[in-house]
Amino acid sequence: MTRSAETPQKSWIETAPDCDFPIQNLPFGIFRTSDRSARPGIAIGDYIVDLSALFQANLLNVRGIIASVLTQPYLNDLISLGKNTTNGIRERVRDLLDENNPDVRDNLNLRERVLVRRSTAEMQVPVQIGDYTDFYSSIDHATNVGTMFRDPNNALLPNWKHLPVGYHGRASSIVVSGTPIRRPKGQQMPEGAEAPVFGPTRQLDFELEVAFVTGKSTDLGQSIPTEKAEDYIFGLLLFDDLSARDIQKWEYVPLGPFLAKNFGSVISPWIVTLEALEPFRVKGADQDPAVLPYLEFEGKKNYDIQLEVAIQPAGGNPHVVSKSNVRHLYWNMCQQLAHQTVNGCNINVGDLYASGTISGPDPGSYGSMLEIAWKGTKPVKIPGFGERKFIDDGDVIIMRGWAQGKGYRVGFGECRCEILPAIT
Ligand code: CA
């Protein structure tokens, strides 16, 4: 059925215009409830479609599907079936949820088996993450950091506009939204001190990022060209790269981030597919100087995805401290994947590739407290709860992201993390 852009498709499950999970989205995640083991589901409004239950009811007859992948506690095997199958599942669910389709809508018994209220479900890390890379692809963020810590007239290092800088991070300390993280302890070298001190970080920060999940593997020695990269990208989620700035400052030379980053990173639970983001493609930044041939690309490879960070102090309401957009990224995902594999590095299904902090050009769009409070010189007022240069114990960091359509949004849900006091 074709629809005009003015009348978006509707589901018989009602969703408000600002709901993250309308019928246009249908992201994949792993959920569990008191009586259902962890398994794949698709979000719609306030509900989750239990894909295994749908299959048992003979309503998920999609080419290539294997029943056993629908009861596993990670999406890796489901994703490994390939985009033809996972897109087929999404399309089938979309048909069943269409307002005019009575198959599930008018069968109360079936609805009870197939639909789970999101409020009763506990979300899990959706993929078994084998490897995790963190890029550094926002020119505004890299410029801000370079300005603060090196040279305002020479903020970007000489390689920055020639390759998407990145590092390999720790995969097993990536947790799902809602998991609290303890303030880390470590070595710091306070300004003017003669020797390092040890203790809880005094500069705990967030980094506003998105990450893509790979859906196809390569062998060692194989490279992915930019024009094929989207075949390898299953979807995106929000990524909060928690960072201890004082620990980072002392440890990072010469090999880069280590204990300042590996104590916990937080992801949103739903993987929004590239297909759901298709209407929101944008051109992205002009790249000057020209990139080497293996990083060249054609067409719109960036996405218009609005991002927001709020700090919710203990006992208070969320206070928005940043509004940014994925479109600000200088390097796009296709270039990141091409660069990651250009030397023959293999990739696996379920790998995570984070964008790096996404800052925009204006102070209101900076993606970390380091930049928002400009190295502590411009504290942020949290009405009724003092001010923040960094994150306090008891604060909850809440990230949100969505692509805005006409009358609906394709959203990511929350990426939320409460900071607990350090263990003393
Ligand atoms: Ca980062």
Boltz pocket constraint, residues with backbone or C-beta under 6 A from the ligand:
constraints:
  - pocket:
      binder: B
      contacts: [[A, 134], [A, 135], [A, 207], [A, 209], [A, 241], [A, 356], [A, 357]]
      max_distance: 6.0
